Amino acid sequence: MKKAYLVYILLICFQALHSQERTTAYDNTPLKKVLTDIEERYDISISYNSKIVQGKFITLKKIPPTLSGNLKAISRQTNLSFQKITAKTYVLKVRKKQQKTLKERIIDLDKVIISEYLTTGFSKNIDGAIEAIPKDFQVLPGFVEPDVLQSVQLIPGIQSPDETSTGLNIRGGTPDQNLILWDHIKMYQYDHFFGMISSFNPYVIENVKIYKNAAAARYGNHISGVIDIQSLSKIPKKTIVGLGANMIYVDAFVQQPIGEDVAVITSFRRSYSDAFETVTFDEFSEQIFQNTKITDNNETFSDVLSQTNNSYYFVDFTAKIIANLSKNSQLTVSSIFSKNELDFESKFDEINQRTKDDLFINNRGIGATWKNDWTSKLATELSVTASRYNFEYVGEELLSNLFDYETVKKNKVTEIGLHFQSEYQLNKKHFFVGGYELIRNELDYTIGKQSDVIFDPDFFITSENSKNTIHAIFGEHHFKFRDWNVFTGIRGSYATELGNFFFEPRIHISKKLNEQFNLTFSAERQYQFISQIIEFETETFGLENQVWVAANDTTIPVLQSEQVSFGGTFQYNSWNIDAEAYYKKINNLTTLSRGFEEESNTLSVGESTITGLDVLVKKRFYNFTSLVSYALTRNDFQFDNLNNTNAFAGNFDIRHYLSLVQSAKFGALELSLGWRYRTSRPYTFATGLEGDNADNIAIVYGERNGERLQPYHRLDFSAKYELKPFKNNNLKASFGFSLLNIYNQKNILNRNYRVILNTENAEFQLRTIDKISLGRTPNFMVRLEF
């Protein structure tokens, strides 16, 4: 622990020493020389016609400390203006007045109030959305690839208590309560390696919008956050190919223009762990498979007596066709596919025992979108999407000729969606959005077990192909007047199978007090018709014990959430501060959806109350950036038939989250060091056992979620270096190295209990089962682009 603090303090001190360097003023210096200096100082690219800078000179008694300050100073002394293309690319043009198109007017409504929100590539818009552009990300601590779902975990209020990439709790919500979209396609499975890696290839992502509250009215069927991912949508001028590899997978992408108005963009990733394993794969596997049948079988028998075969791999693929039908019309067809497959087999020849577990998970989707600007004031968008999620698990256990067990779990979700919306710009103050959405789902699951043992009867539970159909109409009004920006939205959803109408209002207000301060207020009500429940019949395998189900009139009610938040931002002299307090209430939770470790035969319905404060503080000075991300959260549960109806701490009631990040950039070299800390997670302590035989033995629990684990902390590091091997060639190369959990802290992520039979004295015993965090985990990356 002391070493961790020492490393972190040394980097901060290094920044302080480096910040003392002085800058040289410009005295009638040619503009071209000034632009070159800015490109080198901030590692950006400025494109311009050499004719427009000829004969222009710049005089600055003191050079501004920020990039934006330098660009504004140049604009004031010339008739030129800078257009920001990406965080690292600008275009210098002659300033001229022109009529804005509808699309440009809409961009005004998404005006950025904080640029470089976390780091380069992140910004916060005036509508409350946080926007991310992965290709502009600066390296983040612990990761060599710009994984979107890992990166957003530095945003206060978004956490992953189980250390995975995709287990996102957004302001107290669970992962299944989030809406995750890829080119408007709903994703029901979006991870690899059981959550350690997201299934989205970051190198074909154009931008990502993240909402924690008051999302646009087009987004429905969720009660927590929204993560809307859009893949590349512009036609490249030339063929671009990217190849990469790290210690988990290899990947490739191709951007291929076909003429001036059509392009095809594809990407592919695949793990190679089924061919050979790396130290990174071993560390991931140790964390994922602990306390499952895979590791239990390995520990039960020695390697001499038993034989095991564990084969796992994942793959994902995306393809997109972009066609510009005219200057104002575009058609895109996008598809995504991901698959995870695990084949585990264990043999113990001495007693002729064999166990075999096969797990197959895939998610596929396809969608087509047509956008058209009819006039400078009116635009429309039409999308048709289809998505399918398929989960299959079969577990077999055979012991000589005595018994044969087979456990089966299947879960399928099919979704077809139609989305239409129109956008109308009345004038500079008023902008309207209206539309209709149809969502049609079919869900089914089968959970069962069969054997040839007489005293262990077979059983099967099926969902009988439940359906969910939602017709929704929605509208938005964006109002801008002086320093006020007001967004109001309404969504009305009719659930055909339930025969009920659901009313979902939302509002977001932003008030600019001065150049430094901005205040915000948000409120919303949301409903969710499809969610996940916990099933315990296949828990012996130890992985993926959740099932997607549709709401009904009996056991699974429609989830409802209401949220109110108030906050503000402050910006001054490279300081960015963003703070927001919120209150959130979720109704119609069930004990099936919460997954309490202590088993209960009684179905109970309850609620969750979450209060919190999200704070982000960032300071940039020359090549260094310091970031503090803090979240204060209180999450209480209250159920009718639990804890005598008294409120108790929620399963993820982790009061304090803190992330400290120190980043530095020296030319083509990027460095990042980050320390994460969070206070203890609650759990229910087991006091002992009751019963005396296999039929009535049970665990006796104390106060529900009355105890807490130890606090969690770890230190991570990343480095990345980019270079162009040949000056007159388009080849780009980059290398990266990361180290998760530098001081190898063993954090307990979760605790539960099992009953075991002591074969020596034939007595039942209570065993504590702890899930331990990742150990020290290195990773290395190499990429080529040409």
Secondary structure, DSSP 8 states (H G I E B T S, - for coil): -HHHHHHHHHHHHHHHHHTT-----EEEEEHHHHHHHHHHHHT-EEE--HHHHTT-EEEESS--SSHHHHHHHHHHHSSEEEEEEETTEEEEEE-------HHHHHHHHT-EEEESSSSTTEEEETTS-EEE-GGG----TT-SS--HHHHGGGSTTEE-TTS-SS--EETT--GGGSEEEETTEE-S--EEGGGTEESS-GGGEEEEEEESSS--TT--S-SS-EEEEEE--S--SS-EEEEEE-SSEEEEEEEEEETTTEEEEEEEEEE-TTT---HHHHHHHHHHHTTSHHHHHHHHS-TTTEEEEEEEEEEEEEEEEEEEEETTEEEEEEEEEEEEEEEEEEEETTTTEEEEEEEEEEEEEEEEEEEEE-SSSEEEEEEEEEEEEEEEEEEEEEETTTEEEEEEEEEEEEEEEEEEEEEEE-SSSEEEEEEEEEEEEEEEEEEEEEES-TTS--EEEE---EEEEEEEEEEEEEEEETTEEEEEEEEEEEETTTTEEEEEEEEEEEEE-SSSEEEEEEEEEEEESEEEEE--TTTTT-S--EEEEE--SSSS--EEEEEEEEEEEEEETTEEEEEEEEEEEEEEEEHHHHT-SS--SS--EEEEEEEEEEEEEEEEETTEEEEEEEEEEEEEEEETTSGGG--EE-TT---EEEEEEEEEEETTEEEEEEEEEE---EE--EEEEE-SSTTT-EEEE-STT-EE---EEEEEEEEEEEE-S-TTS--EEEEEEEEESTT----EEEEEEEEEEETTTTEEEEEEEEEE---SEEEEEEEEE-
